[in-house]
Amino acid sequence: MMGPSHALSGAAGWLAGSLVLQNVAHLHQTPAQLAIGTVMCAGGALLPDMDMSGRVTSNKGGATVAHTFGVISLFVAECVEKISLGIYQLTRGPHDPDRENGHRTFTHTLPFNVAVGAGTFELCLHYGKTAVLSVLFFTFAMALRGMFEKWAQRAGWLVVTLTAAMATFLAYERLPAGRGYPILGLALGVGGLIHILGDMLTRHGCPVLWPFTVGRGRRWRCVGVPDAVAVKVGGKVEVYLLRTAFWLVSLVAASRLLYEPVLHRLNIKV
Ligand SMILES: [Zn+2]
């Protein structure tokens, strides 16, 4: 799937999950925590595509997320793609095919995305303010790229970076001291897992069974829905149907979650 679809699916997934947790486990979040978690999950849902290299010298190619910080992030994407390809070559089974590109390999596995979530969780727990600010800043910048792609393209990476810095400051002010931070790691990790689910709807699928060897010595077998119902990347089903569905889920879940806090703030009793 393309960047904006991934970002939207992350936002929809986080809001829908929060609604379920509120109803089932009575886990209530403040509107600010909810907003921060949603943006973090949207940003996290873009991260796995940092393995798509482009042309750094001409600032072209690469996934949406690779353009977050201009040529700098495009260069990072180049490195991530090469490292992913290296991991593929080192761990491939005897029947895994030859590859020349690392896209949809290591960053599209379950261990990678769980590690990103757990690593961020630990980082925020042990390094406090500096880690929290850095995590918020990088993820907000990615989320802005994904959710407002056309605006971000027009505005350029410098405006996106400054907007992300401002949003980071506002978000940090609203996160409770001493707690509320683990949610950052959780949202980032969940976003990555939602990305994998999204890519599994396409013809190529994702290597979700890695590092286990399954059938005829293949460790990097890509798993996804059958070809007959697979979604074409950037096709009409993805752009119109899936994105509309993600918007609807987000709006319904957000209105259900924010209904009571907003009424309470306005001092309206129901
Ligand atoms: Zn992907």
Residues whose N, C-alpha, C, O or C-beta is under 5 A from the ligand:
A	BS01	ZN	P48 D49 D199
